[in-house]
Amino acid sequence: MESSLVPAALRAPFQGRTWRGFLCTLVGLPLSVLWFSLAVSLTAAGAGLLITFLGVPVLAASLAVCRGFGAVERARVRALLGTDVPAPAPVRGRTGGAFSWMAAMLRSGASWRHLLYAVVHFPWAVFSFSVSLALFTWGWGLFTYPVWRWVFPAYLGQDGLQLYGDETHALYLDSPFEMGVTCAIGLLFVLAWPAAVRGLTAVDRFLVAGLLGPGRLAERVTELESDRGAVVDTAAADLRRIERDLHDGPQARLASLAMDLGLARETLASDPGAAAVLVDEAHGEVKLALKELRDLARGIHPAVLTDRGLDAALSSVAARCSVPVSVTVDLPGRPVAAIEGLAYFVVTELLENVTRHSRARRASVDVWRSGGRLMLQVRDDGVGGADPALGRGLTGLAGLAERLRAVDGVLAVDSPAGGPTTVTAELPWRA
């Protein structure tokens, strides 16, 4: 509470992130000088020796050294700036031999990006070191000038900091007014120093993330592998749910139906009245089993969705909801069946959450297309407090987020305590 009473601009020069960023710019220059010198010398030697076979191992070794430098730079940014940049995939030859490794190193785009970083970062490190150190020394030096001005008359034999001087005249900052102006100018430098440090370190983050991390293609492959795992897990969970629902519902009723019909057949000749009662009970079991099968099929992919699209299918879901729900669907056409089915499932689950958890009096469903995206939004006036981090068992939002991520979708939840709750889902539009 007390820190909030002090303006952020006055707190910034004393915050830890400012000093860590300043240390990052100071450490970056000597490291960059070393990286640049070794990378350029080794690469030049390897390029010059390419007329002989010796150039290939020297150039491959140069790229390997640059990758080692990249690991140090990622550690520097992670420790001082808090930015964790993942390392690119290691270089592996096809056969495991030295020649295979050298060929893989020379073909590796990440290795050449590390070399480019060593070359590009050197002039930037010189600039950021100079600017941050100049602002620091001038700012804190001038701001504290009234404290250390006594050094000049005591040890240098002059009245103060010399602002101007020639053979006949000299101007020293020694009067109270001049010291006050000097201190004010120093304060401006001190206040500008944190912003400059943040800007300089932002460029460092950009260079490290763009040149020393995995490429966009590698990140996309990793993301798709993760999404594929989520799809497989979701499909397995759906199969287990369907199997459990069939076993606990229609299968149990059909087994009871078979027993009732068997008893009715045995008692038909001796006791027609009892057989009629058993047949009547079996008829009721058939109706319940058919209802459970229809509900199960509707939860998987209802026929109305296939025949008439999202508008009719979501209206049918809203009609069965215990909370009054208004549905608005504004689409220029129909998306592909997979996206349409996932959109139906998402809205169904969200309305189920409204019924079970929200204690809402009314809800609404809006579906529209925005550019190349299919947008779904479910609102309710309930108690709020929905949180995807709580897990699948409480709200189901974590499971929905996983399903959407598998198709490059997004789930956004806005549910403050006391309500209202707005859940927005975004899916790719594929017509």
N, C-alpha and C positions, 0 to 999 in steps of 0.2 A: 504494500500500500504506500509506504514511504517513497519507494523508488519511482512510483508513478507520478508523484508530485514534482519530480525533477524532470525537465524536458529531455526528450530522447537525445537531442543534439548535444546537451551538456553531459549526458551519461556516456555517449559513444566513445570519447577519448579514453575512458577508464574501463571499458568493457573488455572482457577476455578475448572475444572474437576479433576485436580490432588489433590487439597486440599479437594474437596468433597470425592474423593476416599480414601484419608488418614483419613478423619473423619469417613468414613464408617468402616474402619478397626479398628479404636479406639473404636467406639460405639459398634461394633460387639462383642468384648470380654465380657464386663460385661453383655450384654444381653444373650450371649451364655452360660455364667456361670449360670445365672438364669434359662434359658430354660433347660439346661442339668440337673441341680440339681432337679428341680421340676419334670421333665419328668421321670428321672430314679427312683426317690424316689416313686412317685405315681405308676409307672408301676410295680416296684418291690413289693410294698404293694399290688396292685391288683392281681399280679400273685401269691403272697404268700397266699392270701385269697381265691383263687379259689377253695380250698377244701371246702369252705363254699359258700353260695350264696352271701355274702358280696363282694367277689372278682369281680363279674361281674359289679356292679355299679361303684366300684372304678376304674376298668380298663377302663370302658367307659368314666368316668370323666377324667381320665388321657389323653385319646385320644382327648377329647373335649378341654382340656387345651392346648394340643399341637397344635390343629387347631387355637386356639386363638393366640398362639405364632407365628404361620405361618402368620397370618394377620399382626402382627407387623413387621415381617421380610420382607414381601412383601412391606410394607410401607417404611421401611428403604431403601431397594434397589431402590424403585421408587423415593424417595425424593433425595437420594444422588448419585445414579448411572444413573438415568433416564431410568431404565428398568421396564416396566409395565408388571408384571406377573399376569394374571387373576386368580381369586380365583377359587378353585374347587367347584363343585356343593354342596350346603348345604345338610346335612344329614337329611332325613325325614323318620320317621317310617311309616309303612303301615297303621296302625290304628290311629296314633297320640298319643298313650299312652306312658308311661315311659318305659315299657318293650320293646315295639316296637322300640322306639328310641335307647335304649341301644343295641338291636340286630343289628339295621342298622349301628350304630357307629362301632361295632366290625367287621361288614362285609365290612366296607368302606376301600377300598385300599388307598384312599387319606389320611385318618386319620393315617394309619400305616406309610405312607411315611412321614407325619409330625413328627411322633415319631422318625423315622430313621434320619430325618434331625437334630433333637435336639441332637442325639447321635453323628452323624458324624461331625456336624459343630463345636462342642466344641474343639476338637484338632486342627482343621484348624483355628479357631478363635485365639487360643493361638499362633499358628505359624505366621499367618499374622499380628497379633498385634505386636509380637516381632520383626519381620523382618522390617516392615514399620517404627515402632518407632525407632529402632536401626539405620536404614539408615538415618532417619530424624535428630536425635540428633547428630550422628557422622558427618554427612555431613555438616549441617549448623553450628555445633559447631566448627569443624576444619576449615571450610571455613571462618568463621568470627573470627578466633583466634587472628589475629593481632589487632582486635578492642577491645577485652576484656582481653588481656594478662596482662594488668595493675593490674587486680584483684589479681594476685599471689603475686607480691612484696608488694602491698599495704595492703593486709589483711591476707595473708598466710605466709609471711616471706620467700618466695622462688622466684627464678628468673623467673619461668615460669612453663608450664605444664611438669610434670616429666615423662620422657620416660623410665628411668631405674634408680634404686637405690638400694644400699645395705649398709652395715655398714661402708664401707670405701669410696664409690664413688657414685655419683648421676649425672644423665644426664638430663638436662632441655632443653626444646625447647625455647631458648631465643635469639639466633642470628638472624639477618635478613634473612640469607639463610635458617635456620631451620624453621623460621616462614613462609617463602615463600613456602617451600616444604610442610609444614603442610596445608597451604591454598590450594595448588594445589591438594593434596590428598582429602581434604574436597570438592573441586569442583567436583572431579570425583564421590564422593558419592552423591552429590547433583544432578548431571546429571543422575546418575543411579536410583535415588529414584523415579521419576515419572514412569519409565518403570516397576520398581518392583511393584509399587502401582497398575498400570494397570493390570499386571499379576495376582496379588492377588485378585483384585476385579472381574476379569474375572471368577475366580473360584467361587466366591460368587454368581455371576450371574448364573453360571451353576448349582450350588447346589439349589438355590432358584427356578429357572425355572424347573429343573428336578424333585424336590421333593415336592415343595410347590404349584405348579400349577396344573391344571387339567391334567389327564392322556392323553396319546396319543389317546386312544379309545374315550374318551369324546371329545377331540378336533376334532377328525374325525367325530363324530356324529354331532357336531355343524356345522362343515363345510358342511356336506352333507345336513343338514336341510337348511342352507343358499342357497346351490346350488339348492335344490329342489324348494325353493321359487323363485329363478331366472328362473328356467325352467318353472314354472307355469306362471310367469309374461310374459316370452318371448312367450310362447304358446298363451296366451290371446292376446298379442299384434299382433301376426301373424294372429290370427282369425279376429281381428278387421280390420287389413290391408286388408285381403282377402275380407271381407264383404264390406269394403269401395270401393275396386277396382271393385268388381262385381257390386255394386250399381251405381258407377259413370261411368263405362265403358260398358260392355256387356249388363247389364240390361237396361240401358237407350237406347242403340241402338236397342235392341229387342223390347222395347216399341214403339219406333219410327217406327220400321219395321212393327209392328202390325197395327199401325195407317195408314201407307202408303198402306198396302195390303187391309185394310178395305175400304179406299177411292177408290183404284183401282177397287175393286169388285163393288162398287156402281156406278162408272162411266164407267164400261166396256161396258154396253149396249148402253148408250147415247153418249159417247165420247171415242171410242177405242184408239185414239191417246193419249189423256191425261192419260188413264189407262196404256198405254204402258210406258209413261214417269215415272209414279208412280212405276210401277213394276221394271223399270230399276234403279230407286233410291233405291228401297227396296233391289235389288240385291247388290248394292254397300254397303248398311248398313250391309247386311249379311256377306260380305267379311271382313269389318272392325271388326264386332263383333267376327268373327272367329279368326282374327289376335290377337285381344285383349285377347281372351280366351287362345290361344296358348301361348302368352307372359306370361299370368298369371300362366298357368300350368308349363311353363318352369321355372318361378321363384320359384315355390314350389318344384318340383322334376321332372326334364325333363325326357322324355322317353329315350333319348340317354344315360343318366347316368345309368339308370337301365339296358339297353341293352348292352352298350359297355364300361362303366366304366369312371373313372375320365379323362383319357387322351382325349378321344373323346369329353366328355362333356365340359371340360375346353377349348379345341381347338375351340369348337363352340362358347363359350362365348367370347374368344379372337377375333374371326372373326367378331363379332358384335360390338366390342369396337372401338371407334373413334380414339384411339391411337394404333399404331402398337404394337402388343404384341407377344412375342415369348414364347412358352409353352414347357417345358421339364418335362416329367413325367417318373420317374424311380422307379417302384414298382415291387416287386416280385410276387404280387398277388393283390387281391382286399380286402379292409377292409369290415367290416360289413356295412350293408346299412345305419345305423344311422350315423356312422362316415364318410362314403363316402358322404352322403347327407350334413352333416355339413361342410365338407371340401369344397364341391362345393359351398355352400352358402357363406363361408368365402371368397373364391377367387372371387366370383361374386361381393360381396360387396366391396372388396378392389379395383377391377378394376373399379367399379362404382365411387369410390372416386377418382381414377386416372383421370377418364374422367371429373368429375365435378370440382375438386379442384386443381389438381397438375400442370396444364398447361405443361404437359410433352410432349416430342417428341417421346419417345419410352418407353416400359415397358417390363418386363419379369416375367414369372411365373415358379417356380421350385418346384417340388413335389418329395419327396424321403422318404425312410424309414431309420431311424437310431435306431437300437436296437428295443425296443418295442414302438417306437414313430413314428407317421406320421408327417413329417415336410412339411410345406408350406411356401414359400417365394415369395413375390411380390415386385419387385423393379421398380422404375421409376426415370427418370432424371429431375423431375419437380422442383418446387420452394421450396419444403420442408415445414417445420413448422407444420407438423401434430402432434397433441397432443391428446392422449386419454382422458386427463383431461378436454378437452373443451366440452365434452358431446356428446350425441347421435346426436343432431341436426346438428352439424357442420361437423363432420368427420365420424360418425358411429363407431369409434373405441371403444368407451366405451361399446356400445351394443355388439360388437363382443367379447370383453374381457369377458363380462358376460356369453355369450353363451359358450365360451370355458371353463371357470371356472366350469360350470355346469357338464362337462364331464372330469374334471381333466386336462384341456388343459391350455395353456399359450399363451399370445399374447405379443410380444416384438416389439416396434416401435423405429426405429432409423431414425429421420428426422430432421437434423439440418437446420437452416434457409439458404435458397439458394440451398438446396438439396444436394445429391439425397436422396430419401426416400426408406428405406428398412423395410418392415413389415414381421415378421416371426411368424408364428402360429405353435403351437405344439399340437398334438392330440394323445391320446392313440391309439396304433395299436391293433385292434382286428380283426383277420382274420375270 
